[in-house]
Structures are given as structure tokens and as C-alpha cells.
């Protein structure tokens, strides 16, 4: 609401609230800083507190003495809401980590696995992305074509090229138990 849209009562209430905020802002910020880890987060919490106070100014106590505790109640509620949101985010992140760990157990990188990763990394960016979409993301070649915004026939031919390059690269890579040059360690 702009100043022009405010009625006389709204203006009086707004001016009263502004005086109360000016008189208590430093104390409100100190209250929040003692309960929040970083000064920047405390300042954000103060901003949120003041926004909530302004939105509910119609329910402001009539007694000036009651304004200070009313403001602190908003600051406390802002803290409680922020903590609740943080717990939800933390719980959600923990649950997601557990789900992902169970669904995708850690893969041990053996020499063969490293050779495949290096061969894929050596592909050009377009071929590499196509291979990754098909093999890591589990998309079909047609679906990968949609992601890459290319015709399916182009994706199929690029995939064939990528497979041939990977095959050549991996055939040249030393196998486990062999020294470079294909000599067996046996």
C-alpha cells in the first residue's frame, strides 16, 4: 500500500509502528544475532520480522508499552519458522542421501573403469554428451536426441561413431595385468 492509498488511521498506525521499530530495531537485531550464527542471517531475519510486522500492523496493540514485546514475539516466530524450515531441508537432504546411497551403491574404480572414463572424456563434447545421456542417464538414443535437440537419425549416426572411437581407444588401452605395449606380466 502506498502512502497515498493509506487512510488517516492507516497513516497513524504506520507512523506509530515506524516509531516503535526505530526505538527497538537495534535490540531486535541483537536478539536475533545472539540466536543466529552469522550477522548477515540475523539481518535477513530482522528484515523478515519487519515485513511480517508491517503486514500485521492492523492487529498492532493499542498500548505503546505492549509494542516492544509484540515486536519481539514476531522476531521469535521468525526464528522458529527459520529453524523449522532448516530442519525440514536437513531431513529432506538426509533422506535423499540415504535413498541415493541405497539405490546407487558406490562403484569401485578399477583400471578398466578408469580406462572407460578416460576414453569417454577423450570424445568430443557432442559425442561425449550423447554417450553419457545413453549410458549414465539411461536414455534411449531417440530420447537423447530430444535432449540434445538433434534429429534421431543424427543421434544414431553420432552414437555409432562414438562407439567405434571408444572401441578403438579401449582396444589400444593396456589391459589389466599387461604393461603398455600389450606385454603380459604373467
C-alpha positions in Angstrom: 0.0 0.0 0.0 1.4 3.4 -1.0 1.3 6.4 1.3 -1.4 7.9 -1.0 -3.6 4.9 -0.6 -3.5 4.9 3.2 -6.4 6.3 5.2 -5.8 8.6 8.2 -6.0 5.6 10.6 -3.6 3.6 8.5 -1.2 6.6 8.4 -1.4 7.0 12.1 -0.9 3.2 12.7 2.1 3.2 10.2 3.7 6.2 11.9 3.2 4.6 15.3 4.8 1.3 14.1 7.7 3.2 12.5 8.4 4.9 15.8 8.3 1.5 17.6 10.6 -0.1 15.1 13.1 2.8 15.2 13.1 2.5 19.0 13.6 -1.3 19.1 15.4 -2.2 15.9 18.9 -2.3 17.5 17.6 -4.5 20.3 15.7 -6.8 17.9 18.8 -7.2 15.8 20.9 -8.0 18.9 18.3 -10.6 20.0 18.5 -12.2 16.5 22.3 -12.1 16.4 22.6 -13.9 19.7 20.5 -16.8 18.3 21.7 -17.0 14.7 25.2 -18.0 13.5 26.0 -15.1 11.1 25.3 -11.4 11.2 24.0 -11.5 7.6 21.5 -14.2 8.5 20.4 -12.2 11.6 19.9 -9.1 9.4 17.8 -11.2 7.0 15.8 -12.4 9.9 15.2 -8.9 11.0 14.1 -7.9 7.6 11.6 -10.8 7.6 10.4 -9.9 11.1 9.8 -6.3 10.0 7.9 -7.4 6.9 5.7 -9.6 9.0 5.1 -6.8 11.5 4.2 -4.4 8.7 1.7 -6.9 7.2 0.0 -7.3 10.5 0.1 -3.7 11.6 -3.8 -3.7 11.8 -3.5 -6.0 14.8 -0.9 -3.9 16.5 -1.6 -3.4 20.2 -3.2 -0.1 21.1 -0.9 0.4 24.1 2.5 1.7 23.3 4.0 -0.3 26.2 2.8 -3.5 24.5 4.5 -2.8 21.2 8.0 -3.9 22.3 7.0 -7.4 23.4 4.8 -7.6 20.3 7.8 -6.9 18.1 9.9 -9.4 19.9 7.2 -12.0 19.5 7.5 -11.6 15.7 11.3 -11.9 15.9 10.9 -15.1 17.9 8.4 -16.5 15.5 10.7 -15.7 12.6 13.4 -17.6 14.3 11.2 -20.6 15.0 10.0 -20.7 11.4 13.5 -20.4 10.0 14.7 -23.3 12.3 11.7 -25.4 11.3 12.4 -24.8 7.6 16.1 -25.7 8.2 15.1 -28.9 9.9 12.8 -29.9 7.0 15.6 -29.1 4.5 18.2 -31.1 6.5 15.8 -34.0 7.0 14.9 -34.0 3.3 18.6 -33.9 2.3 19.5 -36.7 4.7 16.6 -38.8 3.4 17.7 -38.2 -0.2 21.3 -39.1 0.6 20.1 -42.3 2.1 17.9 -43.1 -0.8 20.7 -42.4 -3.3 23.2 -44.4 -1.4 20.9 -47.4 -1.4 19.9 -47.0 -5.0 23.4 -46.4 -6.3 26.0 -48.2 -4.3 29.5 -46.8 -4.6 31.4 -48.2 -7.6 35.0 -49.1 -7.1 37.1 -47.6 -9.8 39.3 -50.4 -11.2 41.8 -49.9 -14.1 39.1 -51.0 -16.6 36.6 -48.5 -15.3 39.2 -45.7 -15.4 40.1 -46.6 -19.0 36.5 -46.3 -20.0 36.1 -42.9 -18.2 39.3 -41.7 -19.9 38.1 -42.9 -23.3 34.7 -41.2 -22.9 36.4 -38.0 -21.7 38.6 -38.0 -24.9 35.5 -37.9 -27.1 34.4 -34.5 -28.5 31.8 -32.7 -26.4 28.8 -33.6 -28.6 29.7 -37.3 -28.8 30.6 -37.4 -25.1 27.2 -35.9 -24.0 25.4 -38.4 -26.2 27.2 -41.3 -24.7 26.7 -40.0 -21.2 23.0 -39.5 -21.8 22.6 -43.0 -23.1 24.8 -44.9 -20.6 24.8 -42.8 -17.4 21.3 -41.3 -17.6 19.7 -44.4 -19.2 18.0 -42.6 -22.0 17.3 -44.2 -25.4 19.2 -42.7 -28.3 15.9 -41.2 -29.5 15.3 -39.6 -26.1 18.9 -38.3 -26.0 18.3 -36.8 -29.4 15.4 -34.8 -27.9 17.6 -33.6 -25.1 20.3 -32.6 -27.5 17.8 -31.0 -29.9 19.0 -33.0 -32.9 17.2 -35.4 -35.2 17.1 -39.1 -34.0 18.9 -40.2 -37.2 21.8 -37.8 -36.4 21.9 -39.1 -32.8 22.1 -42.7 -34.1 24.9 -42.0 -36.5 26.9 -40.0 -33.9 26.4 -42.8 -31.4 27.8 -45.3 -33.9 30.8 -43.0 -34.4 31.2 -42.7 -30.7 31.0 -46.5 -30.2 33.7 -47.0 -32.8 36.0 -44.5 -31.3 35.5 -45.9 -27.8 36.1 -49.4 -29.1 39.4 -48.3 -30.8 40.5 -46.4 -27.8 39.8 -49.2 -25.4 41.4 -51.8 -27.7 44.6 -49.8 -27.6 44.5 -49.2 -23.8 46.6 -51.6 -21.7 44.6 -54.4 -20.2 44.7 -55.3 -16.6 47.8 -57.4 -16.0 49.6 -56.1 -19.1 52.4 -53.5 -19.4 52.0 -50.8 -22.0 52.7 -52.4 -25.4 50.5 -55.4 -24.7 53.2 -57.5 -22.9 51.7 -59.7 -20.2 53.1 -59.6 -16.6 52.5 -63.3 -16.1 
